[in-house]
Amino acid sequence: MKSIKHYCYLNQKIILNRLLNISSMKISVVTPSFNQGRFIEQTILSVLEQDYSNFEHIIMDGGSEDNTIDILKKYKHLKWISEKDSGQTSAINKGVALATGEICTWLNSDDYFEKNIFSLIVEFFEQNPSCDLLYGDITYVDQENNLLFRIKGDEINFNSLLHNPDLIRQPSFFWRRDKFFEFGGLDESLNLVMDLDLFLKFFKYGNTFYINRNLSFYRTYPSTKTLSKRKDQAVEIYRVMRRYSERISLDMYWFVIKRYLGLPCFIPTIKKIIRKLSQQSQ
């Protein structure tokens, strides 16, 4: 338990840093990219126009052949590399290795941040030194930035995430860089659910906190990896579930089946039938 004197010291430090426009904490944003020229400028601006100046934005481009490079050249503050790579997971690992901030996040090149959240993120980490990962709400949008729905209010724990990987709000997760490496970074044998594997480790071994604010916008459309490669994703989800659980529950099997078949998130009648058959077979 921290003393009142300790927290008074932290608050005085935060106020002084705000007045002097300095902070001891830097945010590093890593963006993997490949041929996302139609979206990436909005991604860049959502970082650049934040209410906090102590940040860096690292873009790991996989050798884009569209207009991505022309856009990157417009923004002198960016740190970017464009070269053929072995995929998104490796690119993110390399980007975090290049980062110099204490707080890290990764933002895909078709997603973007909520306005004016960086100062809030930094203040939370400064006031909560035990925080390893901070997460908030996420809003889904389409290709034209039309709001679809918001996922909010549900606090995540290890068991809930293991049973329902859709609780992941990856661009709304901010974490300490040293913990990323302590937990082994991203597993490069995973191409689609490396975020699930990483954040299960954060929720199992780290100190995680929730903030009731929308932090990011996640773009969904037919050609995203999540929608276009659902069967491969289902196989990887099952691998990760087996990694963290000796017994796969009915709910976990059901989640994998739904993802593999592309079924809606709720089919109560079928689910009841499966439960009944499972009980009869015992």
C-alpha positions in Angstrom: 0.0 0.0 0.0 1.4 3.4 -1.1 1.4 6.2 1.5 -0.6 9.4 1.1 2.7 11.2 1.0 3.8 9.2 -2.0 0.6 10.0 -4.0 0.9 13.7 -3.1 4.4 13.7 -4.5 3.2 12.1 -7.7 0.4 14.6 -8.1 2.8 17.5 -7.6 5.2 16.0 -10.2 2.3 15.6 -12.7 1.1 19.2 -12.2 4.7 20.6 -12.6 5.2 18.6 -15.7 2.0 19.9 -17.2 2.9 23.5 -16.4 6.3 23.0 -18.0 4.9 21.0 -20.9 7.3 18.1 -20.1 6.8 14.6 -18.9 9.1 11.7 -17.8 6.9 9.3 -19.8 6.9 9.0 -23.6 4.2 7.1 -25.6 5.5 5.0 -28.5 2.9 4.1 -31.1 3.9 1.3 -33.5 2.0 1.0 -36.8 2.4 -2.1 -39.1 1.4 -1.2 -42.6 1.0 -2.7 -46.1 -0.8 -1.0 -48.9 -3.1 1.0 -46.7 -2.7 4.3 -48.4 -6.4 5.1 -48.4 -6.5 5.0 -44.6 -3.0 5.6 -43.2 -3.1 9.4 -43.2 -6.0 9.4 -40.8 -4.1 7.0 -38.6 -1.1 9.3 -38.6 -3.1 12.4 -37.9 -4.9 10.7 -35.0 -1.5 10.4 -33.3 -0.1 13.8 -34.4 -3.1 15.8 -33.3 -3.2 14.4 -29.8 -3.1 16.7 -26.7 0.3 15.5 -25.7 3.7 16.2 -27.3 6.0 13.6 -25.8 5.3 10.7 -28.2 6.9 8.9 -31.2 5.2 7.2 -34.1 7.0 4.3 -35.7 5.6 2.9 -38.9 6.8 -0.5 -40.0 5.8 -0.8 -43.7 6.1 -4.1 -45.5 7.1 -2.7 -48.9 3.8 -1.0 -49.9 3.2 -0.5 -53.6 0.4 2.0 -53.4 0.6 5.7 -52.3 1.6 4.8 -48.7 5.3 5.9 -49.0 4.3 9.3 -50.5 2.1 9.9 -47.5 4.8 8.9 -45.0 7.3 11.3 -46.6 4.9 14.2 -45.9 5.3 13.8 -42.1 8.8 14.6 -40.8 8.0 13.5 -37.3 7.5 9.9 -38.3 10.1 7.1 -37.9 9.5 4.7 -40.6 11.0 1.7 -42.4 9.6 0.2 -45.7 10.9 -3.2 -46.6 9.7 -6.7 -47.3 9.1 -8.4 -44.0 7.8 -11.8 -42.7 4.4 -10.4 -41.7 2.6 -8.2 -39.2 3.7 -9.9 -36.1 7.4 -9.6 -36.8 6.9 -6.0 -37.9 5.3 -5.1 -34.6 8.1 -6.8 -32.6 10.7 -4.9 -34.6 8.8 -1.7 -34.0 8.6 -2.1 -30.3 12.3 -3.0 -30.2 13.0 0.4 -31.9 10.7 2.3 -29.5 12.1 4.5 -26.7 8.8 5.2 -24.8 7.9 3.8 -21.5 4.3 3.4 -22.7 3.6 1.5 -25.9 0.7 0.6 -28.1 0.2 -0.6 -31.6 -2.2 1.0 -34.0 -3.0 -0.7 -37.3 -2.8 1.4 -40.4 -6.6 1.4 -40.9 -7.5 2.3 -37.3 -7.3 5.6 -35.4 -7.3 7.0 -32.0 -10.0 9.0 -30.2 -9.1 12.7 -29.8 -7.2 14.0 -26.8 -6.5 10.8 -24.9 -2.7 10.7 -24.6 -2.5 13.1 -21.7 -5.1 11.0 -19.9 -3.2 7.8 -20.6 0.1 9.3 -19.3 -1.6 10.8 -16.2 -3.1 7.4 -15.3 0.3 5.6 -15.6 2.0 8.3 -13.6 -0.6 8.1 -10.8 -0.7 4.3 -10.9 2.9 3.0 -10.9 1.8 -0.6 -10.6 -0.2 -0.4 -13.8 1.2 -2.7 -16.5 -1.6 -2.4 -19.0 -4.4 0.2 -19.3 -7.4 -0.3 -21.6 -10.6 1.4 -22.5 -13.5 1.2 -24.8 -13.4 0.9 -28.6 -15.8 2.0 -31.4 -16.3 0.1 -34.6 -16.5 2.1 -37.8 -16.9 1.2 -41.5 -14.7 2.3 -44.4 -16.3 5.8 -44.5 -15.9 6.4 -40.8 -19.6 5.8 -40.1 -20.1 4.7 -36.5 -21.3 1.1 -36.2 -21.3 0.3 -32.5 -19.2 0.8 -29.4 -17.9 -1.9 -27.0 -17.8 -0.4 -23.6 -18.1 -1.0 -19.9 -16.9 -4.7 -19.7 -13.9 -5.1 -17.5 -11.7 -7.9 -18.8 -10.0 -10.6 -16.8 -7.9 -13.7 -17.8 -10.8 -16.1 -17.7 -13.3 -13.9 -19.6 -10.8 -13.2 -22.3 -9.8 -16.9 -22.6 -13.5 -17.8 -23.1 -14.4 -14.9 -25.3 -11.4 -13.6 -27.4 -13.7 -10.9 -29.0 -13.2 -8.9 -25.7 -9.8 -7.9 -27.2 -9.8 -4.1 -27.9 -6.2 -4.1 -29.3 -5.9 -0.4 -30.3 -7.4 0.6 -27.0 -4.6 -1.2 -25.0 -1.6 0.8 -23.7 1.1 -1.1 -21.9 4.6 -0.7 -20.4 7.3 -1.5 -22.9 9.4 -3.4 -20.4 6.5 -5.8 -19.6 6.1 -6.5 -23.3 9.6 -7.9 -23.4 9.3 -9.6 -20.0 6.3 -11.5 -21.4 8.2 -12.5 -24.5 6.7 -10.0 -27.0 4.5 -11.3 -29.8 4.6 -15.0 -30.8 5.7 -14.9 -34.4 4.2 -18.3 -35.1 0.8 -16.6 -34.8 -0.3 -14.4 -37.7 -3.9 -13.5 -36.7 -4.3 -13.8 -32.9 -0.9 -12.7 -31.6 -2.7 -9.9 -29.7 -4.9 -12.5 -27.9 -1.8 -14.5 -26.8 0.1 -11.3 -25.6 -2.8 -9.9 -23.7 -3.7 -13.2 -22.0 -0.2 -13.0 -20.5 -0.8 -9.4 -19.4 -4.1 -10.4 -17.7 -2.6 -13.6 -16.2 0.7 -12.2 -14.9 0.4 -8.4 -14.9 -1.6 -5.6 -13.3 -4.3 -4.4 -15.6 -6.6 -1.4 -15.3 -9.8 -0.2 -17.1 -10.7 3.4 -17.9 -14.2 4.3 -18.9 -13.4 6.2 -22.0 -13.5 5.5 -25.7 -9.8 5.3 -26.8 -9.8 4.2 -30.4 -11.8 3.5 -33.6 -11.5 0.0 -35.2 -12.3 -0.2 -38.9 -14.2 -3.2 -40.1 -14.8 -4.2 -43.7 -14.8 -7.4 -45.8 -11.1 -7.5 -46.7 -9.7 -7.1 -43.2 -7.7 -10.1 -41.9 -10.3 -10.7 -39.2 -13.2 -11.2 -41.6 -11.4 -12.6 -44.7 -9.4 -15.3 -42.8 -11.8 -16.4 -40.2 -11.1 -20.1 -40.6 -7.4 -19.6 -40.1 -8.1 -17.3 -37.1 -10.3 -20.0 -35.5 -7.5 -22.5 -35.7 -5.1 -20.1 -34.1 -7.6 -19.2 -31.4 -7.9 -22.9 -30.5 -4.1 -23.2 -30.4 -3.9 -20.3 -27.9 -6.8 -21.7 -25.8 -5.0 -25.0 -25.5 -1.9 -23.2 -24.5 -3.5 -21.5 -21.5 -6.2 -24.1 -20.5 -5.8 -27.8 -19.8 -9.5 -28.2 -20.4 -11.4 -26.7 -23.3 -14.9 -25.8 -22.1 -18.1 -26.0 -24.1 -18.2 -22.2 -24.4 -14.7 -22.2 -25.8 -15.5 -24.9 -28.3 -18.6 -22.9 -29.3 -16.6 -19.7 -29.8 -14.2 -21.5 -32.1 -16.9 -23.2 -34.1 -18.8 -19.9 -34.6 -15.6 -18.2 -35.8 -14.7 -21.1 -38.2 -18.2 -21.2 -39.8 -18.7 -17.4 -39.8 -21.8 -17.7 -37.7 -23.3 -14.7 -35.9 -22.3 -14.1 -32.3 -25.6 -15.3 -31.0 -27.6 -18.4 -32.0 -29.2 -19.4 -28.8 -31.3 -22.2 -30.1 -28.4 -24.1 -31.7 -26.3 -23.4 -28.5 -29.0 -24.9 -26.3 -29.1 -28.0 -28.5 -25.4 -28.4 -28.3 -25.5 -28.1 -24.5 -28.3 -30.7 -24.3 -26.4 -33.2 -26.5 -23.3 -32.6 -24.4 -25.1 -33.3 -21.2 -26.7 -36.5 -22.6 -23.4 -37.8 -23.7 -21.9 -37.5 -20.2 
